[in-house]
Amino acid sequence: MKGGGKKQRRHAGAVPYILGAFMTTGLLFSRGGLVTDTPTEFWQLLCDALFVPGILFASVGGLIFASGEGVFDMLRYGTMKLLLLFRRKEKRDEYPRTYYDYKAVRSEGKHVGTASLLLCGVVFLALAGVALVLYVRSGGM
């Protein structure tokens, strides 16, 4: 039974790469990437097409990673305490009274790996960097 879980996680980790490849291909084709006059123009278009999914995945993955590490816990706790002022007393009593209690309850939850999206963004940014180097070497800038 454990093997199925690993296989599912592996497939879930491949989804951003596949989505990024589709985004790159779509951006490349929308700007006429295969019908360029010079190699310099092709490397420029490829760099741009790889940069967009790279920065998108890296920024969203960074936010998810930071959120999973508890960076926004104080903000969430304060917002919920403020919103609970407008709810019935029964609902207010269900919520942790102190921030320490809230952190204890939150730490009991499962921790899931969230670095895969961040890693995917870094990979696309690295590929965009390689395309940028090839663009410069072919006479660009």
C-alpha positions in Angstrom: 0.0 0.0 0.0 2.9 2.4 0.7 4.2 2.1 -2.9 0.9 3.6 -4.2 1.4 6.7 -2.1 4.9 7.3 -3.3 3.8 6.9 -6.9 1.0 9.4 -6.4 3.4 11.9 -4.9 5.8 11.4 -7.8 3.0 12.1 -10.3 1.8 15.1 -8.3 5.3 16.5 -8.3 5.5 16.2 -12.1 2.3 18.2 -12.7 4.0 21.7 -12.3 6.7 20.6 -14.8 4.1 19.5 -17.3 2.1 22.7 -16.8 5.2 24.8 -17.2 6.1 23.0 -20.4 2.7 23.7 -21.8 3.0 27.4 -20.7 6.4 27.6 -22.3 5.3 26.0 -25.5 2.2 28.3 -25.7 4.2 31.4 -25.1 6.8 30.4 -27.6 4.2 29.6 -30.3 2.1 32.8 -29.6 5.2 34.9 -30.3 6.2 33.0 -33.4 9.1 31.1 -31.8 9.7 28.5 -34.5 9.5 31.0 -37.3 12.4 33.3 -36.4 14.9 34.9 -38.8 17.9 34.5 -36.5 19.1 32.2 -33.7 19.4 35.3 -31.5 15.7 36.0 -31.8 14.9 32.4 -31.0 17.0 32.4 -27.8 15.4 35.6 -26.8 11.9 34.2 -27.2 12.8 31.0 -25.5 14.3 32.9 -22.5 11.1 34.9 -22.2 8.9 31.8 -22.5 10.8 30.0 -19.8 11.0 33.0 -17.5 7.2 33.4 -17.2 6.4 30.0 -15.7 9.6 30.1 -13.7 8.8 33.3 -11.9 5.2 32.3 -11.5 6.0 28.9 -9.9 8.8 30.3 -7.8 6.8 33.1 -6.3 3.7 30.9 -5.7 5.8 28.1 -4.3 7.7 30.6 -2.1 4.4 31.9 -0.7 3.1 28.3 -0.1 6.4 27.3 1.6 6.4 30.4 3.8 2.8 29.8 4.8 3.5 26.2 5.6 6.4 27.2 7.8 4.1 29.4 9.9 5.1 32.9 8.7 1.4 34.0 8.4 0.2 32.3 11.6 0.0 35.5 13.6 -1.9 37.3 10.9 -4.4 34.4 10.6 -4.9 34.1 14.3 -5.5 37.9 14.7 -7.9 38.0 11.8 -9.9 35.0 13.1 -10.0 36.6 16.6 -11.4 39.8 15.1 -14.0 37.9 13.1 -15.0 35.9 16.1 -16.2 39.1 17.8 -19.2 39.0 15.5 -20.1 35.3 16.0 -22.1 33.6 18.7 -20.4 32.7 22.0 -20.5 29.0 21.3 -18.3 29.5 18.2 -15.9 31.8 20.1 -15.4 29.1 22.8 -14.4 26.5 20.2 -11.5 28.7 19.0 -8.2 28.6 21.0 -8.1 31.5 23.5 -4.3 32.3 23.2 -1.9 32.4 20.4 0.2 29.7 22.1 -2.9 27.3 22.2 -3.5 28.1 18.5 0.1 27.2 17.6 -0.2 24.0 19.5 -3.3 23.0 17.7 -1.8 24.0 14.3 1.4 22.0 14.9 -0.6 18.8 15.4 -1.7 18.9 11.8 0.1 17.0 9.1 3.1 18.7 7.5 3.1 18.2 3.7 6.0 18.9 1.4 5.5 22.2 -0.4 9.0 22.8 -1.8 8.2 21.0 -5.1 6.5 24.0 -6.7 9.4 26.3 -5.5 11.9 23.8 -7.0 10.0 23.7 -10.3 10.1 27.5 -10.5 13.9 27.5 -9.8 14.4 24.9 -12.6 12.5 27.0 -15.1 14.4 30.1 -14.0 17.7 28.2 -14.5 16.7 27.1 -17.9 15.8 30.7 -18.7 19.2 31.7 -17.5 20.8 29.2 -19.9 18.7 30.5 -22.8 19.8 34.0 -21.8 23.5 33.0 -21.9 23.0 31.5 -25.4 21.2 34.7 -26.5 24.1 36.8 -25.4 26.6 34.5 -27.0 24.7 34.5 -30.3 25.1 38.3 -30.6 22.2 39.7 -28.6 22.3 42.8 -26.5 
